[in-house]
Amino acid sequence: MSRIPYLPYRGCNCCTVSRRCFMASSIAAFTAAPFVAVGADEEASKRDPGEHIDLKSLRPRPTVRIKAAVVRVKPPYWLGWPGTSYDLEGHRKEYEAAFQEMARKTEVTLQMAPKPIEEPEKVTPWIEQAKAEKADAMLVHLQHIHCWRWLDPIKKAGIPTIIWAPIGTAFTGHVRGISRMPGIHVISSLETSAIEQAFRIIRAKRQFEETRLLVVRGKERKEAVLERLGTKVRYIPRRTLSDLFHRTPVTDEVREVAKKVAAGAEKVVEPSGEDLLNAARAFVAAKHLCRDEKSNAITTDCLGMVSSRVVPTPPCLAASLFQDGGGTYGCEADVFGAMSLMLTSYLFDKPGFMNDPVPETVNNLLLAAHCVCGTKIDGFDGPQERHILRSHSESNLGVSLQVLWRVGRPVTLVRFQNPNQLILDTGVVVGNQDTPPAGGCRTDVKIKMDRVEDSRDVLGFHQVVFAGNHRRDVENFCQMWGIKVVNSPERPPTEGTA
């Protein structure tokens, strides 16, 4: 198995009926005769085509252990922040309870030291114990402003460390240097929700390490490992998926998926009942392929399969359903596009929207356009965003979602350029573009960029847009794991420069 620091992206070529009437007119399609397998090989024929695979079972759930301790000057003490009036024991218990609840929510195991560390010479033995136990990270709850020098051994420990310094335990001079060091995340605040996000930083890295990304393209079968994040990448021939699709029958699950998708849409424009059944079959086939290949995420040469007409439907709906269910299905066999989707999924428990960036020069907007978008924009457990069932725009085949993003929603844009560098920008949704009158992809979100003066200067391709302004959170993730952050230029290049 080789290690690959960078994989080039092979560019992209692009990309009304009421719901009640649609359901009534298409009911016959949902009771169609079973599909007859064509050309199934012996091994595939042994697999139960009706077996249901829970999408959540594909999501990596690694064991994540964090060792935690309180570090403070031994009480009682006189003067010095947080102050004699500060209830040390009361706040210690309060924060410990909050930390344990956040660990439960993020599925992290938090192991608190039974007693606070109250002497500087006891810090190093605690670190050595964490090393010996192979902890994934350490959490330090600081309870005195004079203890920052005690933490010097942490800088050389090589263990990811979160330092919780509630207001009253740090000045700017204390945090300026250490808070920008790779492997260390300092939280100087009273916002305990930041601890939950810090736990996600640790968990996300472990999820990347436990992920095998399946890349369906070309004719070769091979494997590699991405440096830094440790994600395994397995390449398999493109025909593996198209052959499996044709062996996938119209099962009860296929019918149920098709019905549920139709019922959840605001309206249906182009797709027929047969389109929905084929799109649901593509979803089921993708789940089976991931399970068979022991993979947690997938990205496919979807345009290649459609342009060569080896399948009757693009996998757009399948990819959207993966995104809503906590899985990752990336478009166009773009490895780092898929990795960017994983980032939003693992770090924020939200689906991402991988898109083609279009500058709208009259109103100076960025249009994020693609035919694949999840609907649970605010999180996997949240409600669906309004959406319409459309066809894949370029081919006018299959089922794609036109998701109508809420105006005024802050968004973040991320894109791994390679394992060591990530583009990061933010903006606000100001509208949605219909196709027609526009050409291009079905979900088309109008974004007013923050900081970037001219939309023509937005960097990258196949950026992933997701809900919320998470600039600082993404920066914290990248700092922890040594990933360089690049922002789009705030101002256009000066005259005479490229």
C-alpha positions as CSV (number, residue, x, y, z in Angstrom):
1,M,0.0,0.0,0.0
2,S,1.6,3.3,-1.1
3,R,1.3,6.7,0.5
4,I,0.1,9.6,-1.7
5,P,0.5,13.2,-0.7
6,Y,-1.5,14.5,-3.6
7,L,-3.9,13.2,-6.2
8,P,-4.8,15.5,-9.2
9,Y,-8.4,16.3,-9.9
10,R,-9.7,15.4,-13.3
11,G,-11.9,18.4,-14.0
12,C,-15.7,18.7,-14.3
13,N,-17.7,19.0,-17.6
14,C,-20.4,21.1,-15.8
15,C,-22.8,20.2,-13.9
16,T,-44.2,20.6,-12.8
17,V,-46.1,18.4,-11.2
18,S,-47.4,18.6,-7.6
19,R,-46.2,16.0,-5.3
20,R,-49.7,14.6,-4.8
21,C,-50.4,14.3,-8.5
22,F,-47.0,12.7,-9.1
23,M,-47.6,10.1,-6.4
24,A,-51.1,9.3,-7.8
25,S,-49.9,8.9,-11.4
26,S,-46.8,6.9,-10.5
27,I,-48.3,4.4,-8.1
28,A,-48.0,1.6,-10.6
29,A,-44.2,2.1,-10.8
30,F,-43.9,1.3,-7.1
31,T,-45.5,-2.1,-7.6
32,A,-43.4,-3.0,-10.6
33,A,-42.3,-6.6,-11.2
34,P,-39.0,-7.6,-9.7
35,F,-35.9,-6.7,-11.7
36,V,-34.2,-9.6,-13.5
37,A,-30.5,-9.7,-12.8
38,V,-28.3,-9.4,-15.9
39,G,-24.8,-10.9,-16.2
40,A,-24.4,-11.4,-12.5
41,D,-21.2,-13.3,-11.6
42,E,-21.2,-16.3,-9.3
43,E,-19.9,-14.4,-6.2
44,A,-22.3,-11.5,-6.6
45,S,-25.3,-13.9,-7.1
46,K,-24.7,-15.3,-3.6
47,R,-25.3,-11.9,-2.0
48,D,-28.9,-11.3,-0.9
49,P,-30.1,-8.4,-3.0
50,G,-32.9,-7.7,-0.6
51,E,-30.6,-7.3,2.4
52,H,-31.0,-3.9,4.1
53,I,-27.8,-2.1,4.9
54,D,-28.1,0.7,7.5
55,L,-26.3,3.7,6.1
56,K,-25.2,4.6,9.6
57,S,-23.2,1.4,9.8
58,L,-20.8,2.7,7.2
59,R,-19.9,5.7,9.3
60,P,-16.6,5.1,11.3
61,R,-17.1,5.1,15.0
62,P,-13.6,4.8,16.5
63,T,-12.8,4.6,20.2
64,V,-11.6,8.0,21.3
65,R,-10.0,8.4,24.7
66,I,-9.2,11.8,26.3
67,K,-7.3,12.1,29.6
68,A,-8.3,15.2,31.6
69,A,-7.0,16.9,34.7
70,V,-7.4,20.1,36.7
71,V,-4.2,22.1,37.1
72,R,-4.1,24.8,39.8
73,V,-2.2,26.4,42.7
74,K,-3.0,24.5,45.9
75,P,-5.8,26.2,47.7
76,P,-6.3,28.2,49.8
77,Y,-4.3,31.0,48.2
78,W,-4.2,34.7,48.6
79,L,-4.8,37.0,45.6
80,G,-4.0,36.0,42.0
81,W,-6.7,35.3,39.4
82,P,-9.4,33.9,39.3
83,G,-9.4,35.4,42.8
84,T,-10.1,34.4,46.4
85,S,-13.8,34.9,45.9
86,Y,-13.8,32.3,43.1
87,D,-15.5,29.0,44.0
88,L,-12.8,26.6,42.8
89,E,-14.5,23.4,43.9
90,G,-17.9,24.5,42.7
91,H,-16.7,25.5,39.2
92,R,-14.5,22.4,39.0
93,K,-17.5,20.1,39.5
94,E,-19.7,22.3,37.2
95,Y,-17.2,22.1,34.4
96,E,-16.5,18.4,34.9
97,A,-20.2,17.6,34.6
98,A,-20.4,19.7,31.4
99,F,-17.3,18.0,29.9
100,Q,-18.7,14.6,30.6
101,E,-22.0,15.5,28.9
102,M,-20.2,16.8,25.9
103,A,-18.1,13.6,25.7
104,R,-21.3,11.6,25.7
105,K,-22.8,13.7,22.9
106,T,-19.7,13.3,20.8
107,E,-19.1,9.6,21.6
108,V,-15.8,10.3,23.3
109,T,-14.5,8.7,26.5
110,L,-13.3,11.3,29.0
111,Q,-11.1,10.0,31.9
112,M,-10.8,12.7,34.6
113,A,-8.0,12.5,37.1
114,P,-9.5,11.9,40.5
115,K,-7.6,14.8,42.1
116,P,-6.3,18.2,40.7
117,I,-2.6,18.6,39.9
118,E,-1.5,21.2,42.4
119,E,2.4,21.0,42.1
120,P,4.3,21.7,38.9
121,E,6.5,18.6,39.2
122,K,3.4,16.4,38.9
123,V,2.5,17.5,35.4
124,T,5.1,15.5,33.6
125,P,4.2,12.1,35.3
126,W,0.6,12.7,34.3
127,I,1.7,13.3,30.7
128,E,3.8,10.2,30.7
129,Q,0.8,8.2,32.0
130,A,-1.3,9.5,29.1
131,K,1.5,8.4,26.7
132,A,1.7,5.0,28.2
133,E,-2.0,4.5,28.0
134,K,-1.9,5.8,24.3
135,A,-4.6,8.4,24.9
136,D,-5.8,10.2,21.8
137,A,-5.7,13.6,23.5
138,M,-5.3,15.4,26.8
139,L,-7.6,18.0,28.4
140,V,-6.2,20.5,30.9
141,H,-8.7,22.6,33.0
142,L,-6.6,25.5,34.2
143,Q,-7.7,27.0,37.6
144,H,-5.0,29.5,38.3
145,I,-3.3,32.2,36.2
146,H,0.1,31.4,37.6
147,C,0.1,27.8,36.3
148,W,0.9,28.5,32.6
149,R,4.6,27.8,33.0
150,W,3.6,24.4,34.5
151,L,2.3,23.5,31.0
152,D,5.7,23.8,29.3
153,P,6.1,19.9,29.2
154,I,2.9,19.7,27.1
155,K,4.6,21.6,24.3
156,K,7.0,18.7,23.8
157,A,4.7,15.8,24.7
158,G,3.5,15.1,21.2
159,I,0.0,14.4,22.4
160,P,-2.9,16.6,21.1
161,T,-3.9,18.8,23.9
162,I,-7.0,21.0,24.7
163,I,-6.4,23.7,27.3
164,W,-9.6,25.1,29.0
165,A,-8.8,28.4,30.5
166,P,-12.0,30.0,31.7
167,I,-12.1,33.8,31.9
168,G,-10.0,34.8,34.8
169,T,-7.1,32.4,34.2
170,A,-5.3,34.0,31.3
171,F,-4.0,37.2,29.8
172,T,-3.2,37.7,26.2
173,G,0.5,37.2,26.9
174,H,-0.2,33.7,28.3
175,V,-2.0,32.4,25.2
176,R,-0.4,34.3,22.4
177,G,2.3,31.8,21.7
178,I,1.0,28.4,22.9
179,S,-2.4,28.9,21.4
180,R,-0.9,28.9,17.9
181,M,1.2,25.8,18.2
182,P,0.3,22.7,16.2
183,G,-1.2,20.0,18.4
184,I,-2.5,22.5,21.0
185,H,-5.9,24.1,21.2
186,V,-6.4,26.8,23.8
187,I,-9.9,27.9,24.8
188,S,-9.9,31.1,26.8
189,S,-13.7,31.6,27.3
190,L,-16.8,30.8,29.4
191,E,-18.4,29.2,26.3
192,T,-18.3,25.5,27.3
193,S,-19.8,24.6,23.9
194,A,-16.2,25.2,22.6
195,I,-15.2,22.1,24.5
196,E,-17.7,20.0,22.6
197,Q,-16.3,21.2,19.3
198,A,-12.7,20.5,20.6
199,F,-13.8,16.9,21.3
200,R,-15.0,16.8,17.7
201,I,-11.6,17.9,16.5
202,I,-10.0,14.9,18.2
203,R,-12.8,12.5,17.1
204,A,-12.7,13.7,13.4
205,K,-9.1,12.9,13.1
206,R,-9.7,9.4,14.4
207,Q,-12.6,9.1,11.9
208,F,-10.4,10.1,9.0
209,E,-7.8,7.5,10.1
210,E,-10.5,4.8,10.3
211,T,-12.0,5.7,6.9
212,R,-11.5,3.8,3.7
213,L,-12.6,6.0,0.7
214,L,-13.8,4.0,-2.3
215,V,-12.9,5.6,-5.6
216,V,-14.8,4.1,-8.5
217,R,-13.1,5.1,-11.8
218,G,-10.9,3.7,-14.5
219,K,-10.0,0.0,-14.9
220,E,-7.5,-0.6,-12.1
221,R,-7.7,-1.9,-8.6
222,K,-5.2,-0.4,-6.2
223,E,-4.8,1.2,-2.7
224,A,-3.0,4.1,-1.2
225,V,-3.0,6.1,2.1
226,L,-3.3,9.8,2.3
227,E,-0.5,11.4,4.4
228,R,-1.3,13.4,7.6
229,L,-5.0,12.4,7.8
230,G,-4.3,8.7,7.4
231,T,-7.4,8.0,5.2
232,K,-7.1,4.8,3.1
233,V,-8.1,5.1,-0.5
234,R,-9.2,2.1,-2.5
235,Y,-9.6,2.4,-6.3
236,I,-11.8,-0.1,-8.1
237,P,-12.8,-0.4,-11.8
238,R,-15.8,1.8,-12.8
239,R,-17.7,-1.1,-14.2
240,T,-17.9,-2.7,-10.7
241,L,-20.6,-0.2,-9.8
242,S,-22.5,-0.2,-13.1
243,D,-22.6,-4.0,-13.1
244,L,-23.8,-4.0,-9.5
245,F,-26.5,-1.5,-10.4
246,H,-27.8,-3.8,-13.1
247,R,-27.9,-6.7,-10.6
248,T,-29.8,-4.7,-8.1
249,P,-33.6,-5.5,-8.2
250,V,-36.6,-3.4,-7.2
251,T,-36.8,-4.6,-3.6
252,D,-39.2,-3.4,-0.9
253,E,-36.4,-1.1,0.3
254,V,-36.1,0.4,-3.2
255,R,-39.8,1.1,-3.3
256,E,-39.8,2.6,0.2
257,V,-36.9,4.9,-0.6
258,A,-38.6,6.1,-3.7
259,K,-41.9,6.7,-1.9
260,K,-40.2,8.6,0.9
261,V,-38.2,10.8,-1.4
262,A,-41.3,11.7,-3.4
263,A,-43.3,12.4,-0.2
264,G,-40.6,14.7,1.2
265,A,-40.3,17.0,-1.8
266,E,-42.2,20.2,-2.3
267,K,-43.0,19.2,-5.9
268,V,-41.7,17.0,-8.7
269,V,-40.7,18.5,-12.1
270,E,-39.0,16.2,-14.5
271,P,-38.6,12.7,-12.8
272,S,-41.0,9.9,-13.5
273,G,-41.8,7.0,-11.2
274,E,-39.3,4.8,-13.1
275,D,-36.7,7.5,-12.6
276,L,-37.3,7.4,-8.8
277,L,-37.0,3.6,-8.7
278,N,-33.8,3.6,-10.7
279,A,-32.4,6.4,-8.4
280,A,-33.3,4.4,-5.3
281,R,-31.6,1.3,-6.9
282,A,-28.5,3.4,-7.3
283,F,-28.6,4.3,-3.6
284,V,-29.0,0.7,-2.5
285,A,-26.3,-0.5,-4.9
286,A,-23.8,2.1,-3.5
287,K,-24.5,1.0,0.0
288,H,-23.9,-2.7,-0.9
289,L,-20.7,-1.8,-2.8
290,C,-19.3,0.1,0.2
291,R,-20.1,-2.8,2.5
292,D,-18.6,-5.4,0.1
293,E,-15.4,-3.3,-0.3
294,K,-15.2,-2.6,3.5
295,S,-15.4,1.1,2.8
296,N,-16.9,4.0,4.7
297,A,-17.2,6.6,1.9
298,I,-17.4,6.6,-1.8
299,T,-16.8,8.9,-4.8
300,T,-17.5,7.8,-8.4
301,D,-16.9,8.7,-12.0
302,C,-20.6,9.6,-12.3
303,L,-20.3,11.8,-15.4
304,G,-18.3,9.1,-17.1
305,M,-20.9,6.4,-16.5
306,V,-23.7,8.7,-17.7
307,S,-21.9,10.0,-20.8
308,S,-21.1,6.4,-21.8
309,R,-24.7,5.4,-21.1
310,V,-23.8,2.3,-19.0
311,V,-26.4,3.3,-16.4
312,P,-29.9,4.8,-17.0
313,T,-29.6,7.2,-14.1
314,P,-26.9,9.5,-12.5
315,P,-26.3,8.7,-8.8
316,C,-27.3,12.2,-7.7
317,L,-30.1,11.1,-5.4
318,A,-27.9,8.4,-3.9
319,A,-25.2,10.9,-3.1
320,S,-27.8,13.3,-1.5
321,L,-29.2,10.5,0.6
322,F,-25.7,9.5,1.8
323,Q,-25.0,13.1,2.8
324,D,-28.2,13.3,4.8
325,G,-27.6,10.0,6.5
326,G,-24.1,10.8,7.8
327,G,-22.3,9.1,5.0
328,T,-20.1,10.5,2.3
329,Y,-20.8,10.2,-1.5
330,G,-18.6,12.5,-3.5
331,C,-19.0,13.4,-7.2
332,E,-16.8,12.8,-10.2
333,A,-14.2,10.6,-8.4
334,D,-12.7,13.8,-6.8
335,V,-10.7,12.4,-3.9
336,F,-10.2,15.7,-2.1
337,G,-13.8,16.8,-2.8
338,A,-14.9,13.7,-0.9
339,M,-12.4,14.4,1.9
340,S,-13.9,17.9,2.2
341,L,-17.3,16.4,2.5
342,M,-16.0,14.1,5.3
343,L,-14.6,17.2,7.1
344,T,-18.1,18.7,7.5
345,S,-19.6,15.3,8.4
346,Y,-17.0,14.3,10.9
347,L,-16.2,17.7,12.5
348,F,-19.7,19.2,12.5
349,D,-22.2,16.3,12.0
350,K,-23.6,18.3,9.0
351,P,-23.9,17.4,5.3
352,G,-21.8,19.4,2.9
353,F,-22.6,20.6,-0.6
354,M,-19.8,20.0,-3.0
355,N,-20.2,22.4,-5.9
356,D,-18.9,24.2,-8.9
357,P,-18.1,27.9,-8.2
358,V,-19.7,30.4,-10.6
359,P,-19.0,34.2,-10.3
360,E,-22.1,36.4,-10.8
361,T,-20.4,39.6,-11.8
362,V,-23.3,42.1,-11.9
363,N,-24.3,41.6,-8.3
364,N,-20.8,40.3,-7.2
365,L,-22.0,37.0,-5.9
366,L,-20.7,33.5,-5.8
367,L,-23.1,30.9,-7.2
368,A,-22.5,27.4,-5.7
369,A,-24.0,25.0,-8.2
370,H,-24.3,21.2,-8.4
371,C,-26.9,18.5,-8.9
372,V,-26.1,16.8,-5.5
373,C,-27.1,18.4,-2.2
374,G,-28.2,17.1,1.2
375,T,-31.4,18.4,2.7
376,K,-30.6,18.3,6.4
377,I,-28.5,21.4,6.2
378,D,-28.4,22.2,10.0
379,G,-27.4,18.6,11.0
380,F,-28.2,15.0,10.5
381,D,-30.8,15.0,13.2
382,G,-32.5,18.2,12.0
383,P,-35.4,18.8,9.6
384,Q,-35.2,18.8,5.9
385,E,-34.7,22.0,3.9
386,R,-37.3,22.8,1.3
387,H,-36.4,21.0,-1.9
388,I,-37.8,20.0,-5.3
389,L,-37.3,16.8,-7.3
390,R,-35.5,17.6,-10.6
391,S,-33.6,15.7,-13.2
392,H,-29.8,15.8,-13.5
393,S,-29.4,19.0,-15.5
394,E,-26.7,18.1,-18.0
395,S,-28.3,14.8,-19.1
396,N,-31.9,15.5,-18.1
397,L,-31.9,12.0,-16.6
398,G,-32.7,10.5,-13.2
399,V,-33.4,12.4,-10.0
400,S,-31.6,15.3,-8.5
401,L,-32.6,17.6,-5.7
402,Q,-33.0,21.3,-6.0
403,V,-32.4,22.4,-2.4
404,L,-33.6,25.8,-1.5
405,W,-31.2,27.2,1.0
406,R,-32.7,29.7,3.5
407,V,-31.8,33.3,2.8
408,G,-29.7,34.9,5.5
409,R,-28.0,31.6,6.5
410,P,-24.2,32.0,7.2
411,V,-22.1,29.4,5.4
412,T,-18.6,28.2,5.4
413,L,-16.6,27.0,2.3
414,V,-13.8,24.4,2.6
415,R,-11.7,22.6,0.1
416,F,-8.7,20.3,0.7
417,Q,-6.2,21.1,-2.0
418,N,-4.1,18.2,-0.7
419,P,-3.7,16.5,2.7
420,N,-1.6,19.4,3.9
421,Q,-3.5,22.5,2.7
422,L,-7.1,23.6,2.9
423,I,-9.0,26.6,1.4
424,L,-11.3,28.3,3.8
425,D,-13.8,31.1,3.3
426,T,-17.2,32.2,4.6
427,G,-20.3,34.0,3.3
428,V,-24.1,34.5,3.6
429,V,-26.8,33.0,1.5
430,V,-28.8,35.7,-0.3
431,G,-30.9,33.6,-2.7
432,N,-31.4,30.6,-4.9
433,Q,-31.0,30.5,-8.7
434,D,-33.6,28.5,-10.8
435,T,-32.7,26.4,-13.8
436,P,-34.1,27.5,-16.2
437,P,-33.7,30.4,-16.8
438,A,-30.1,29.7,-15.8
439,G,-28.2,26.7,-17.2
440,G,-26.0,24.5,-15.1
441,C,-26.8,22.4,-12.0
442,R,-30.1,22.1,-10.1
443,T,-29.1,23.3,-6.6
444,D,-27.7,26.8,-7.2
445,V,-27.1,28.9,-4.1
446,K,-26.3,32.6,-4.2
447,I,-23.7,33.6,-1.7
448,K,-22.4,37.0,-0.7
449,M,-18.8,36.4,0.3
450,D,-17.3,37.7,3.5
451,R,-13.9,39.5,3.3
452,V,-13.5,38.6,-0.5
453,E,-14.1,41.9,-2.3
454,D,-14.6,40.3,-5.8
455,S,-16.4,37.0,-6.3
456,R,-14.1,36.3,-9.3
457,D,-11.3,35.8,-6.8
458,V,-12.8,32.9,-4.9
459,L,-10.3,30.1,-4.9
460,G,-10.7,26.5,-5.7
461,F,-13.1,24.1,-7.4
462,H,-15.5,21.6,-5.9
463,Q,-15.5,23.6,-2.7
464,V,-17.9,22.2,0.0
465,V,-20.4,24.7,1.4
466,F,-22.1,23.9,4.7
467,A,-24.3,25.8,7.2
468,G,-22.9,28.1,9.8
469,N,-19.9,30.4,10.1
470,H,-17.3,27.9,11.3
471,R,-14.2,29.8,10.2
472,R,-12.6,29.6,13.7
473,D,-13.6,26.0,14.2
474,V,-12.0,24.9,10.9
475,E,-8.9,26.9,11.7
476,N,-8.7,25.2,15.0
477,F,-8.9,21.8,13.4
478,C,-6.2,22.7,10.9
479,Q,-3.9,24.1,13.5
480,M,-4.3,21.0,15.7
481,W,-3.3,18.7,12.8
482,G,-0.7,20.9,11.1
483,I,-2.8,21.7,8.0
484,K,-2.1,25.0,6.2
485,V,-5.2,27.3,5.8
486,V,-5.4,29.4,2.7
487,N,-8.1,32.1,2.2
488,S,-9.3,33.7,-1.0
489,P,-7.7,37.1,-1.6
490,E,-9.6,39.9,0.1
491,R,-8.8,42.3,-2.8
492,P,-8.3,41.7,-6.5
493,P,-4.7,41.6,-7.7
494,T,-3.2,44.9,-8.6
495,E,-3.0,45.9,-12.3
496,G,-0.3,44.1,-14.2
497,T,-0.2,41.0,-12.0
498,A,-1.6,37.6,-12.9
